Amino acid sequence: SSTAEPAPVRPRYIIRDAAYALQPRPPINKVVENLLNAGSVSLFFGEPGSKKTSSILSLAVCVALGKPWVGFATQAVKVLVIDEENGENRIALRLAAAIRGELGDASTQIEFISLAGFKLDQPTAVQEIEKLVRERGIGLVIIDALAEIMDGDENSKQDVQPVLSAIRKIAETTLAAIILIHHSNRNVAYRGSSAIKGSIDLMVQVESDNGS
């Protein structure tokens, strides 16, 4: 019987030079025009009841279908929703409503995982998600919610920074756009350490008027 070859070990870093930096680069793919680039990390936050999850599921379905989302053109890519907050039944119902609302069907290129217990302050979870994104051909990852994918304190830079660095690494190595769903604080700003704002490319506040 043959023995499988071990997977090549990726070096921790590669030293590049000026000639490498000056090489022509392909244009950056726009997952959502003027909003989300391939390989970017974004954070959408809002108060409970602001419909932030429903809004992002609407965006996710539009991207999966290649349809415009609230006026923004999209590039059709496969979407993965990592749900650590709602539970399988609730997220399935909400996702089904979004798919029907955009006239999608069972062939819509969107998948979801619910309550898997991913903790991105643990290296094994980072590797597992990176592998999933690569093997499933994912172009957009939705993570709901930031507080649920870490064991540490979201108000502590020391706890938050490694998680955000891990998410950045997944985005950089896979070129998938990543959206984190997060909560507001009592002042209606995003909740947690100032390291959050400094570690992402785009921050969007989601609001909903009473009765809308």
C-alpha positions in Angstrom: 0.0 0.0 0.0 1.2 3.5 -0.8 1.8 6.1 1.8 0.2 9.5 1.2 2.7 12.4 0.8 2.5 14.9 3.7 1.1 18.3 2.9 3.8 20.9 2.2 4.5 23.1 5.2 3.8 26.8 4.5 6.5 29.1 5.7 5.6 31.5 8.5 6.7 34.5 6.3 8.4 35.2 2.9 10.8 38.1 2.5 9.9 40.1 -0.6 11.8 42.9 -2.3 11.1 46.2 -4.2 11.1 44.3 -7.6 8.3 42.1 -6.2 6.3 45.1 -5.0 6.6 46.9 -8.4 5.2 43.9 -10.3 1.8 44.6 -12.0 -1.0 43.3 -9.9 -4.4 42.1 -11.1 -7.3 44.4 -10.3 -9.1 43.7 -7.0 -12.3 41.9 -7.4 -15.4 43.7 -6.1 -17.8 41.4 -4.3 -20.2 44.3 -3.8 -19.4 47.4 -5.9 -18.2 50.3 -3.7 -18.7 48.3 -0.6 -16.9 44.9 -0.3 -13.7 43.8 -2.0 -12.3 40.3 -2.2 -10.1 39.7 0.8 -11.6 42.5 2.9 -12.9 42.3 6.5 -16.0 44.4 7.3 -18.2 44.8 10.4 -21.9 45.5 10.4 -23.3 46.4 13.8 -26.6 47.5 15.3 -28.9 47.4 18.3 -31.2 44.4 18.9 -34.1 44.6 16.6 -32.2 46.7 14.0 -32.6 43.9 11.5 -28.8 43.6 11.0 -28.9 39.9 10.5 -31.8 40.1 8.0 -30.0 42.8 6.1 -26.8 40.8 5.8 -28.7 37.7 4.8 -30.3 39.8 2.1 -26.9 40.9 1.0 -25.6 37.3 1.1 -28.4 36.0 -1.1 -28.0 38.8 -3.6 -24.2 38.1 -3.9 -25.0 34.3 -4.3 -27.3 35.2 -7.1 -25.2 38.0 -8.6 -28.1 40.5 -8.2 -27.8 44.1 -7.1 -28.2 44.7 -3.4 -29.9 48.1 -2.5 -28.5 49.6 -5.6 -25.0 48.1 -5.4 -23.9 45.8 -8.2 -22.5 42.4 -7.0 -20.3 39.7 -8.3 -21.8 36.3 -8.1 -19.7 34.2 -5.6 -20.6 31.3 -3.3 -21.5 32.4 0.2 -20.9 30.7 3.6 -22.8 31.8 6.7 -21.2 30.8 10.0 -24.0 31.2 12.6 -22.9 31.0 16.2 -25.9 33.0 17.6 -29.3 31.9 16.1 -29.4 28.2 15.9 -30.1 26.0 12.9 -33.9 26.4 12.8 -34.0 30.2 13.2 -31.2 30.8 10.7 -32.8 28.4 8.2 -36.1 30.3 8.4 -34.5 33.7 8.0 -32.3 32.5 5.2 -35.3 30.9 3.4 -37.2 34.2 3.7 -34.2 36.1 2.1 -33.9 33.6 -0.7 -37.6 33.7 -1.5 -37.5 37.5 -1.3 -34.9 37.7 -4.0 -36.7 35.0 -6.1 -34.0 32.5 -5.5 -34.4 28.7 -5.3 -32.7 25.6 -3.9 -29.8 26.1 -6.4 -28.8 29.4 -4.8 -25.1 29.2 -4.0 -25.3 29.8 -0.3 -24.4 27.4 2.6 -24.6 27.7 6.4 -23.1 26.2 9.5 -24.9 26.7 12.8 -23.6 26.5 16.4 -20.4 24.7 15.5 -18.6 26.4 18.4 -15.8 28.0 16.4 -13.5 30.0 18.6 -11.0 32.0 16.6 -8.7 32.6 19.5 -7.9 28.9 19.0 -5.5 28.1 16.0 -7.3 24.8 15.2 -10.6 26.7 14.5 -8.8 29.2 12.3 -7.3 26.4 10.2 -10.6 24.6 10.0 -12.4 27.7 8.7 -9.6 28.5 6.2 -9.8 24.9 4.9 -13.6 25.1 4.6 -13.5 28.4 2.7 -10.9 26.9 0.3 -12.5 23.5 -0.2 -16.0 24.9 -0.7 -14.9 27.7 -3.1 -16.3 30.4 -0.9 -16.1 34.1 -2.0 -18.1 35.7 0.9 -18.2 34.6 4.6 -20.7 35.9 7.0 -19.9 35.4 10.7 -22.7 36.0 13.3 -21.6 37.2 15.7 -18.2 38.5 16.7 -18.7 38.0 20.5 -19.6 34.3 19.9 -16.4 33.3 18.1 -14.0 34.2 21.0 -13.6 33.0 24.5 -12.0 36.3 25.7 -13.4 39.7 26.6 -14.5 41.8 23.6 -13.6 44.9 25.6 -10.0 43.8 26.0 -7.6 44.6 23.2 -5.4 41.8 24.3 -8.2 39.3 23.8 -9.8 40.9 20.7 -6.7 41.5 18.6 -5.7 37.9 18.0 -9.2 37.1 16.9 -9.3 40.0 14.4 -5.8 39.1 13.2 -6.9 35.5 12.6 -9.9 36.7 10.6 -7.6 39.0 8.5 -5.3 36.0 7.8 -8.3 33.9 6.5 -9.4 36.8 4.3 -5.8 37.4 3.0 -5.0 33.7 2.3 -8.4 32.8 0.7 -9.3 36.2 -0.9 -12.8 35.7 0.5 -14.6 38.8 1.7 -15.6 38.4 5.4 -18.4 40.2 7.2 -18.7 40.2 11.0 -22.0 40.9 12.5 -21.7 42.7 15.9 -23.8 44.5 18.5 -24.1 48.1 19.6 -23.4 49.4 23.1 -25.7 51.6 25.2 -24.4 54.7 23.3 -25.4 53.1 20.0 -21.7 52.8 19.0 -20.1 49.4 18.3 -19.5 47.4 21.4 -16.0 46.5 22.6 -12.4 47.4 22.3 -11.1 50.2 20.0 -9.0 47.5 18.4 -12.1 46.4 16.5 -12.3 49.7 14.5 -8.6 49.7 13.8 -8.6 46.2 12.4 -11.3 46.2 9.7 -11.8 47.8 6.3 -15.4 48.9 6.5 -17.8 49.5 9.4 -21.5 49.9 8.8 -24.1 50.8 11.4 -27.5 49.2 10.7 -30.6 51.1 12.0 -34.3 50.4 11.8 -37.1 52.8 12.5 -39.9 51.7 14.8 -42.5 49.8 12.8 -40.5 49.6 9.6 
